[in-house]
Amino acid sequence: MNKQSYIYISSISLALCLWFFLIFTPYTKEKKTLKDGIENSTVQLNDFAKTIDLLPKFVAERELLKKRKDFINSNLYTKEEVINLFSRLKMNASKHNLEVTEITPPIAELLHLNSFIPDSTKPQFLNIGVQVSGSYIEFAKFIKKIEQEPYFRGLNSCRISGSKDYNQELDLYIGFKALLGRIGNKS
């Protein structure tokens, strides 16, 4: 081979190397980057389409939850309803020949409860205690009646004290958790 052949081969090899490193490799990388970008965009577009398809369901569910929240908020107690609850407890006790000696919480605790703004997304509960005097049987009927009320959410305590004499009235106490809501609606 002559010198000119080596120059041509070297020139062609150099041109191929330059073409490979300056044109082909960046083009291939850019093509791969574009292909990956298109694939990512396709996945995002599919996710977006699914989200758009679910949007009416989400809006309907949100409206339903808003209506439900408004309904629940409309069933929260007012001050008059707390007093009405205490009156109903006293009336139920008198129907069962029990004399109410004390209803707790005291007014100071109710005023404290009323002094802060409650979280409207959470139900409010009030621990109530009723001290009565009477007989076992009437007290049991009274407890049964309270357990059937819509505001009743669980018994906290029950205490019976008195003498051994059957004819003497007993001091009876029931403590329970009440849901703050309108009386008459089950929650």
C-alpha positions in Angstrom: 0.0 0.0 0.0 1.2 3.3 -0.8 1.3 6.5 1.3 -1.8 7.9 -0.3 -3.9 4.8 0.6 -2.9 5.3 4.2 -3.9 8.9 4.1 -7.3 8.0 2.6 -7.9 5.2 5.1 -6.7 7.5 7.9 -8.9 10.4 6.7 -11.9 8.1 6.3 -11.3 6.6 9.7 -10.9 10.0 11.3 -14.1 11.2 9.5 -16.0 8.1 10.7 -14.7 8.6 14.3 -15.6 12.3 14.2 -19.0 11.4 12.7 -19.6 8.8 15.3 -18.6 11.0 18.3 -19.9 14.3 17.1 -23.1 13.4 15.3 -24.2 9.7 15.7 -23.7 9.4 19.5 -25.4 12.7 20.5 -28.2 11.9 18.0 -28.7 8.4 19.6 -28.7 9.9 23.1 -31.1 12.6 22.1 -33.3 10.0 20.4 -33.3 7.8 23.6 -34.1 10.8 25.7 -37.0 11.8 23.5 -38.2 8.2 23.4 -38.1 8.0 27.2 -39.8 11.4 27.5 -42.6 10.2 25.1 -43.1 7.0 27.2 -43.2 9.0 30.5 -45.6 11.5 28.9 -47.8 8.6 27.7 -47.9 7.1 31.2 -48.8 10.6 32.7 -51.4 11.1 30.0 -53.0 7.7 30.8 -53.0 8.6 34.5 -54.5 11.9 33.8 -57.2 10.3 31.7 -58.0 7.9 34.5 -58.1 10.8 36.9 -60.4 12.8 34.6 -62.7 9.7 34.4 -62.8 9.5 38.2 -63.4 13.2 38.7 -67.3 13.1 38.4 -67.3 10.3 41.0 -65.0 12.3 43.3 -67.2 15.4 43.0 -70.4 13.5 43.7 -68.7 11.8 46.7 -67.5 15.2 48.0 -71.0 16.7 47.6 -72.5 13.7 49.5 -70.0 14.0 52.3 -70.7 17.8 52.5 -74.4 17.1 52.8 -73.8 14.5 55.4 -71.5 16.9 57.4 -74.1 19.6 57.2 -76.8 17.2 58.4 -74.6 16.0 61.3 -73.7 19.6 62.2 -77.4 20.5 62.2 -77.9 17.8 64.8 -75.5 19.2 67.4 -76.9 20.3 70.7 -77.7 23.9 71.6 -77.8 25.0 75.2 -81.5 24.5 75.3 -81.1 21.0 74.2 -78.6 20.2 77.0 -81.2 21.5 79.5 -83.8 19.5 77.7 -81.6 16.4 78.0 -81.3 17.0 81.8 -85.1 17.5 82.0 -85.7 14.2 80.1 -83.4 12.4 82.5 -85.3 13.8 85.4 -88.6 12.9 83.9 -87.5 9.3 83.1 -86.3 9.0 86.7 -89.6 10.2 88.1 -91.5 7.8 85.8 -89.6 5.0 87.6 -90.2 6.4 91.1 -86.6 7.6 91.5 -85.7 10.9 93.0 -82.9 12.8 91.2 -80.5 14.2 93.8 -77.8 15.4 91.3 -77.0 15.5 87.6 -73.4 16.1 86.6 -71.5 17.7 85.0 -72.1 20.9 86.9 -73.1 24.1 85.1 -69.5 25.4 85.4 -68.3 22.4 83.2 -71.0 23.1 80.7 -70.0 26.7 80.5 -66.4 25.7 80.0 -67.5 23.3 77.2 -69.4 26.1 75.6 -66.5 28.6 75.9 -64.4 27.0 73.1 -65.3 26.4 69.5 -65.5 22.7 68.8 -64.1 21.0 65.7 -67.2 20.6 63.5 -65.7 17.5 61.9 -65.8 15.5 65.1 -68.8 14.6 67.2 -68.9 16.0 70.7 -69.5 13.9 73.8 -70.4 14.8 77.3 -69.9 12.6 80.3 -73.1 12.7 82.4 -73.7 11.4 85.9 -77.1 11.0 87.5 -77.4 10.4 91.2 -80.9 9.1 92.3 -82.5 7.5 95.2 -84.9 4.6 95.0 -85.1 0.8 94.6 -83.0 -1.7 92.6 -85.8 -2.7 90.2 -86.8 0.9 89.3 -83.1 1.8 88.9 -82.7 -1.1 86.5 -85.7 0.0 84.5 -84.3 3.5 84.4 -80.9 2.3 83.1 -82.7 0.2 80.4 -84.6 3.3 79.3 -81.5 5.4 79.2 -79.7 2.8 77.1 -82.4 3.0 74.5 -82.1 6.8 74.1 -80.4 8.1 70.9 -77.9 10.1 72.8 -76.6 7.1 74.9 -73.1 6.1 73.8 -71.9 3.8 76.6 -71.9 3.3 80.3 -69.0 4.8 82.3 -69.9 3.8 85.8 -72.6 2.5 88.1 -72.6 2.7 91.8 -75.2 1.4 94.4 -74.9 2.3 98.1 -77.2 2.1 101.0 -78.2 0.1 104.0 -79.0 -3.6 104.3 -82.6 -2.9 105.0 -84.8 -3.9 102.1 -87.4 -1.1 102.8 -84.9 1.7 102.8 -84.1 3.7 99.7 -80.7 3.3 98.1 -78.3 5.9 96.7 -77.8 4.9 93.1 -75.5 6.5 90.5 -75.1 6.0 86.8 -72.5 7.6 84.7 -72.6 7.5 80.9 -71.3 9.1 77.7 -73.9 11.1 75.7 -73.5 12.2 72.1 -74.2 15.9 71.7 -76.9 15.9 69.0 -80.6 16.5 68.7 -82.7 14.2 70.8 -84.7 11.9 68.7 -82.2 11.2 65.9 -80.1 8.1 66.0 -76.4 8.8 65.1 
